[in-house]
Amino acid sequence: MIRLLFLFLLTGMPFLSAHANVNAAQYDEFWLWSAVRPQPVLAQAKTLYILQGQISEQRGISRFIPQGIAVPRLHHGQVWLTYRVETLNWSDNIYRSIRQQLIRWQKQGNPVAGIQIDFDARTLRMQEYIAFLTTLRQQLPEQYALSITGLLDWSNHTSPELVNQLADVVDEVVIQTYQGRHTIPTYAAYLSRLVNLTIPFKIGLVQHGEWQAPAYLQKSAWFRGYVVFLLND
């Protein structure tokens, strides 16, 4: 799998267009989760968000569970190490494990941009989440950026001012328009308020899911493109 991934990332000519359904061949940024087979579209990837672990909690004790592919040697594009987070109660060992993974990937010559936190931060917990991310930012070596995923309901149930507080902590937010393997049917109603964001953001799509790009996204000075969650066909 690693050899295939390396070959796919050597070359590529990405481009972008709106489409009624998400054709991964029209994009150049992808999430690569565990158990998802490499696809030819990886040849055009300029950015990969690669799952590397899950942080969960059992009986009050937080645990780091390594997941995803082993450390390859990639020379094409940009890599983010992504972590699926179920608890914000992190021990020092979890921060240490993430720093060690960053070092291992970097030592292999991989173009590591930083880490991404995939956490379903409900609106009532936004202040707690901002405090957690502030601590995480302090724990990361300065050369690495911090990305997070965001929920669609942030745009309707959280004030833009609160979400924009993240601008002092994170480098980008990727707003997910899907749950599981399917696009959220009412995504268009949520997205309209994203024009109020003053933080770099991308839109997360699911492969084969429904999507029609609204014109106002391209007009936003903070819009940075799309990330497609790859699936096994």
C-alpha positions in Angstrom: 0.0 0.0 0.0 2.8 2.4 0.9 4.6 1.7 -2.4 1.4 2.4 -4.4 0.8 5.6 -2.5 4.3 6.8 -3.2 3.9 6.1 -6.9 0.6 7.9 -7.0 2.0 11.0 -5.4 4.9 11.4 -7.8 3.1 13.4 -10.5 -0.3 15.0 -11.2 -2.1 18.0 -12.7 -5.0 19.0 -10.4 -8.0 21.2 -11.4 -11.2 22.2 -9.8 -14.8 22.6 -11.0 -18.3 22.5 -9.5 -20.2 19.2 -10.0 -23.5 17.7 -9.1 -21.7 14.8 -7.5 -18.2 14.7 -6.1 -15.9 13.3 -8.7 -12.5 13.0 -6.9 -10.6 13.3 -10.1 -11.6 17.0 -10.2 -9.9 17.8 -6.9 -6.4 17.7 -5.5 -6.7 17.6 -1.7 -7.8 14.4 0.1 -8.4 12.7 3.4 -6.8 9.3 3.5 -8.4 7.2 6.3 -7.4 3.8 7.4 -8.7 0.8 5.3 -9.2 3.1 2.3 -7.3 1.7 -0.7 -5.1 4.0 -2.7 -6.8 5.4 -5.8 -5.3 6.8 -9.1 -6.5 10.3 -8.0 -3.7 10.4 -5.5 -1.4 11.1 -8.4 -2.7 14.6 -8.5 -2.8 15.2 -4.8 -1.2 18.5 -3.7 -2.4 18.0 -0.1 -3.1 14.8 1.9 -4.7 14.6 5.4 -3.6 11.2 6.6 -5.2 9.5 9.6 -2.5 8.7 12.2 -4.4 8.0 15.4 -7.5 8.3 17.6 -7.6 9.8 21.1 -10.4 8.4 23.3 -11.2 8.1 26.9 -12.2 5.1 29.1 -13.0 5.4 32.8 -11.5 8.9 32.9 -8.2 7.9 31.3 -7.3 9.3 27.9 -5.7 6.9 25.4 -3.8 7.4 22.1 -4.5 4.6 19.6 -2.2 4.7 16.5 -4.1 4.2 13.3 -3.7 4.7 9.6 -0.8 3.9 7.3 2.8 3.4 8.4 5.3 6.1 7.7 6.0 6.3 3.9 8.5 8.4 2.1 6.6 11.1 0.2 8.1 13.9 -1.8 5.1 15.3 -3.6 2.6 17.7 -2.2 1.9 18.5 1.5 1.0 16.2 4.3 -1.1 16.7 7.4 -1.2 14.1 10.2 -4.8 13.8 11.2 -6.2 12.6 14.6 -9.7 11.5 15.3 -10.5 13.0 18.7 -13.3 11.9 21.1 -12.1 13.6 24.3 -10.4 16.9 25.1 -8.9 15.4 28.3 -5.4 14.8 27.1 -2.5 13.5 29.1 1.1 14.6 28.6 1.8 11.2 27.0 -0.7 12.0 24.2 1.0 15.3 23.3 4.3 13.5 23.4 3.1 10.7 21.1 2.0 13.3 18.5 5.3 15.1 18.6 7.1 11.8 18.1 5.0 10.9 15.1 5.8 14.3 13.6 9.5 13.7 14.1 9.3 10.2 12.4 7.4 11.5 9.4 9.8 14.4 9.0 12.9 12.2 9.3 11.7 10.2 6.3 11.8 13.4 4.3 8.0 13.8 4.1 6.6 17.4 3.5 4.7 17.6 6.8 2.8 20.9 7.2 1.3 20.1 10.6 -1.5 18.2 12.3 -5.3 18.2 11.9 -7.7 17.6 14.8 -11.0 15.9 13.7 -13.3 16.6 16.6 -17.1 17.1 16.6 -17.1 20.3 18.6 -20.7 21.1 19.4 -21.7 24.7 19.7 -22.2 24.6 23.5 -18.6 23.4 23.9 -16.9 26.0 21.7 -15.2 27.9 24.5 -13.9 24.7 25.9 -12.6 23.6 22.5 -10.9 27.0 21.9 -9.1 26.6 25.3 -8.0 23.0 24.4 -6.7 24.1 21.0 -4.8 27.0 22.6 -3.0 24.4 24.8 -2.4 22.1 21.9 -0.9 25.0 19.9 1.6 25.6 22.7 2.6 22.0 22.8 3.4 21.8 19.0 6.8 22.8 17.7 6.6 26.2 16.1 7.3 25.0 12.6 4.0 23.0 12.4 0.6 24.4 11.5 -2.6 23.4 13.2 -5.8 22.5 11.2 -9.2 21.5 12.5 -12.4 20.2 11.0 -15.6 22.1 11.6 -19.3 21.2 11.7 -21.9 22.7 9.5 -24.0 23.8 12.4 -21.3 26.2 13.5 -22.6 28.5 10.8 -26.2 28.6 12.1 -25.9 28.0 15.9 -22.7 29.7 16.8 -22.0 33.4 16.3 -19.3 34.1 13.7 -17.5 36.2 16.3 -17.0 33.1 18.5 -15.8 30.9 15.6 -13.5 33.7 14.5 -11.7 33.5 17.9 -10.1 30.4 16.4 -8.1 32.6 14.0 -5.6 33.3 16.8 -5.1 29.6 17.4 -5.5 27.6 14.2 -4.2 28.0 10.7 -7.3 26.6 8.9 -10.8 25.1 9.4 -12.2 22.4 7.1 -16.0 22.5 7.3 -17.5 19.1 6.7 -20.6 18.9 4.5 -21.2 15.2 5.2 -21.8 12.6 7.8 -20.4 9.1 7.3 -20.6 8.3 3.6 -23.3 10.8 2.7 -23.7 14.5 2.1 -25.9 16.3 4.6 -29.0 17.1 2.5 -29.4 20.7 3.9 -25.8 21.7 3.5 -26.6 24.7 1.3 -28.7 26.3 4.0 -25.8 26.1 6.4 -23.1 27.3 4.1 -24.5 30.8 3.4 -23.2 32.2 6.7 -19.6 31.1 6.0 -19.1 34.4 4.3 -18.9 35.9 7.8 -15.8 33.8 8.7 -12.5 35.7 8.9 -10.3 32.6 9.2 -8.9 30.5 6.3 -11.4 27.7 5.6 -11.9 24.9 3.2 -15.0 22.8 2.4 -14.9 19.0 3.1 -16.7 16.8 0.7 -17.3 13.1 0.5 -16.4 11.1 -2.6 -19.5 10.5 -4.7 -21.6 12.7 -2.5 -23.9 15.5 -3.7 -22.4 18.9 -4.2 -23.1 22.1 -6.1 -20.6 24.9 -5.4 -22.3 28.2 -4.4 -20.9 31.3 -6.2 -20.3 33.2 -3.0 -17.6 30.8 -1.8 -15.2 31.9 -4.6 -15.9 35.5 -3.6 -14.7 35.0 0.0 -11.2 36.1 0.7 -10.8 33.3 3.3 -11.9 30.4 1.1 -9.0 28.0 0.4 -10.7 25.2 -1.7 -11.9 21.7 -1.1 -10.8 18.5 0.7 -12.4 15.2 -0.5 -12.9 12.2 1.9 -12.0 9.2 -0.1 -14.1 6.0 0.0 -13.6 2.5 -1.2 -15.8 2.0 -4.3 
